Amino acid sequence: MIKKYFNKSSFLLATCCTLALAACGGNSVESSSTKSAQASSQAATSLELYVSPQGELGNAGSKEAPFATLASARDAIRALDAKQRQQDIIVWLRGGTYTLTDTWVLNQQDGGVGNSFVHYKAYAQEKPVISSGKLVDGWKKLTTAVEGLPKVAQDNVWVADVTREEYGRFTAMFTNDKRLPRARSARFDGVKPTGYEIADSRNVMHKKDRHLLREIRYVEGAPIRDWQNLDDIEVFFNPVPWALNFIPLESIDLDEKLLTLKYEANAPAFSQNGPWAVIENAVDFIDEAGEWAHNSLTGKLYYWPHDNQKPSDITIPQLKELVRVEGKIDYDGPVDQPVRNISFEGLTFTQAKRATWHEDHKGWGIQHDWDTFDTGNAMLRFRGAENMQVLKSHFTNSAGSAIRLDLHAQNITIKDNLIDYVGHMGILLAGYGPGTKDVNHHNTITNNIIHHVGEIIWHGHAVFVWQSGSNTISNNWIHHVPRKAVGVAGPRVQIMMKKHEDFDEAAKTIRWNEMDLDVDWTVDAQEHFMPYLHAKNNIIENNKVTKTLLQLHDGASINISGAGEGNIIRHNYIYDVDYIGARTDDWQRGTITTQNIIENAGTGIVHKDYNHITNNIFININGEAIRMRAFPRQYFKAESVIKHNIFTEARRPPYGARDLWNSKEFFATKKGTKKIPYEYLLDNNTYAFSGSEKFLKKHKENGVELNSVTTEQQQFVDIANKDFRLVDNAQALQTGFKPFDVSMDSFGVSKDYPKYLLKLDRDTMQWGGETLLHGGIEVVKKNVH
């Protein structure tokens, strides 16, 4: 249809060129002077098209007659001849909501040609919104009895007919720009399973024990009854402190107090200390305003509105992916054919579904099943793409993740965006599994504000990098996240040591045919597998991080684990975190942590294996500034460098001595001979707190810290007002500490971060001009979601 109109009248190209010469369009995220200059330069070099939710089918794509859909604009570009494609093409998106019923897919023929780009940009001062939210109507006040519905809800609930045939399976619902909470039970306890061998990942070690991954034995008093619509009802539980499972029920045995899950968990439920479980999506748990539940057997949706009025603005997302940019993936071969040169700017993405577990999930979950390998669960997804840009856009109020970069992804820039209130990951980079194919690298994530991710799936990170290397993650402001600000990981060596395993985390992603499996495990297994770990040479710098690990606590604000070598954590400001500032975790080697300020943290840095910690500032750490330990079953490598750091306002000794070698937990391939940390190169550090002389004397007796100094002199100009410049003649200068930029302006987003996005950041901060972004006082409002 589009091609017919294009060829019949032959006026589209002339119209577009005329529009370009007139410079009618503008970008909503640019100043008028910038728009004028860019329009002038674009006049001779770019083609302009227009699309609007108010457009009509058959329109030519001009400003006066815009396309009605994003697909129409894409298809019109496909119809251009080769000469017409040799220029930048700008598709201006007019304001309004573009409601998608199918994922909008851009492939190889949709990218820019040569050095030219295809730009999808917001029109001047307008807000284009891309969504899959489908309106629910036909609401009626509930007048009949519903089994299980609490008495408090009976006169407050409204009901609508919502079938899976019309709306699909869904787990989230929205009103306007807010996600509504699905009905959830109170937490309940269960019985700890016994009699099986635990894998290092906390999975079961042997296939004979896999039945435990689907069994939950609950205790008396748990909120369980014999529901008929079991496929609608999910159990949320954390078998380990660092991961959340969310799996539908298959059966219930009330006599045995046994729940059988539809799919296998990543570890047996209640297998660790302090676990819990809850049930979601049963009418039994609608006990306050805002909550809802859906029964797909009856096709009934139950909802208790806040105002007790007939609902008029309830929407249900229909898609897991809103936009997918996808090249040609040759999964088993060495060469993919990527899409190139597409830009998205000034757009709002909202209301998509989240991922749900499925029959073949086991083995495809990347580290600890925090996400699933090569899966479409983000609003914007790149899969086989190069030279992409995501600029000045807003990703908000969605059940799944915001952005994914899967498999082949290179030179993709994600800059100046706001990501908030999404159900899972903020940004995920996930390359191929361990092997020789290494094509996810050299991407840039910079100058973004990311907060309130993982709203549903609590192990969602702000930024998670898995099997992806040489990326730069810089100048982001990350706050109020349930898990980590930045995580970098790959499959841990222990998974690859179990040859041809297929049901542990990430096991099915391993490209066994590309790996040398003939290895002697009595030597350094980690060194052998390191070439297959592609999360290497990443730089994490200039970020501002606070309020992390708010829901799941085993981890760090910036955490590197089971990744390759050459990663750098440099010049970040991590403050007001109750748990850990930074960590080189299990099976991690060759990481440098330097020039960071960690203030008001539970623990400053957790150090494992062979990694270096130099020239950092630790202020007011509640626990150990550096917690040093080796990891069980791992080859020990001595002489990590821990030098030129400043420890001040310490509440307890910055580190201690641990004799791990004789513990039952530790059976390294090669053990150390001294207590940790005495095999590390600890020296030239500054300890500026009361009692530091006694602390340092004990460690000098063990041959470390021989050139370190103690002092009770304040080393910084004004800690209370975040002036961390060294005072004149500071003792730290005598140890070789190298001063670095400690101004608040050097961390987090820059002063030219888009002002209109700051105004949209409505639920978390009261903005006070530039002072908040650059060292002012934060005023945190209660989240209403």
Sequence and secondary structure as in RCSB ss.txt:
>XXXX:A:sequence
MIKKYFNKSSFLLATCCTLALAACGGNSVESSSTKSAQASSQAATSLELYVSPQGELGNAGSKEAPFATLASARD
AIRALDAKQRQQDIIVWLRGGTYTLTDTWVLNQQDGGVGNSFVHYKAYAQEKPVISSGKLVDGWKKLTTAVEGLP
KVAQDNVWVADVTREEYGRFTAMFTNDKRLPRARSARFDGVKPTGYEIADSRNVMHKKDRHLLREIRYVEGAPIR
DWQNLDDIEVFFNPVPWALNFIPLESIDLDEKLLTLKYEANAPAFSQNGPWAVIENAVDFIDEAGEWAHNSLTGK
LYYWPHDNQKPSDITIPQLKELVRVEGKIDYDGPVDQPVRNISFEGLTFTQAKRATWHEDHKGWGIQHDWDTFDT
GNAMLRFRGAENMQVLKSHFTNSAGSAIRLDLHAQNITIKDNLIDYVGHMGILLAGYGPGTKDVNHHNTITNNII
HHVGEIIWHGHAVFVWQSGSNTISNNWIHHVPRKAVGVAGPRVQIMMKKHEDFDEAAKTIRWNEMDLDVDWTVDA
QEHFMPYLHAKNNIIENNKVTKTLLQLHDGASINISGAGEGNIIRHNYIYDVDYIGARTDDWQRGTITTQNIIEN
AGTGIVHKDYNHITNNIFININGEAIRMRAFPRQYFKAESVIKHNIFTEARRPPYGARDLWNSKEFFATKKGTKK
IPYEYLLDNNTYAFSGSEKFLKKHKENGVELNSVTTEQQQFVDIANKDFRLVDNAQALQTGFKPFDVSMDSFGVS
KDYPKYLLKLDRDTMQWGGETLLHGGIEVVKKNVH
>XXXX:A:secstr
 HHHHHHHH  HHHHHHHHHHHT   BTTS HHHHHHHHHHHTTTEEEEEE TT  TT  SSSSS BSSHHHHHH
HHHTS TTTTSSEEEEEE SEEEE SS EEE GGGS STT  EEEEEBTT  EEEE EEE    EE  S  TT  
GGGTTT EEEE  HHHH S S EEETTEEE B B   B B    SS B TTSSBSSGGGGGGGGEEEB TT S  
  S GGG EEEEEEETTEEEEEEEEEEETTTTEEEESS  SS TT SSS  EEEES GGG  STT EEEETTTTE
EEE  TT S    EEEE  S SEEEE B  TTSS  B EEEEEEES EEE        TT TTTEEGGGTEETT 
  EEEEEEEEEEEEEES EEEEESSEEEEEEEEEES EEES EEEEESS SEEEE   SSS   EE  EEES EE
ES  SSSTT  SEEEES BS EEES EEES SS SEEEE   HHHHTSTT  SSTTGGG  GGGS     TTS H
HHHHGGG    S EEES EEES  SS  SSEEEEEES  S  EEES EEEEEEEEEEEE TT  S EEES EEEE
EEEEEEE SS EEES EEES SS SEEE   TTS      EEES EEES SS S   B  TTSTT   SS  SS 
BTTTSEEES EEESTTHHHHHHHHHTTT  TT EE  S  EEEGGGTEEEE TT GGGGGT       GGGSSS 
TTS HHHHHH TTTB   TTTTTTT    B     
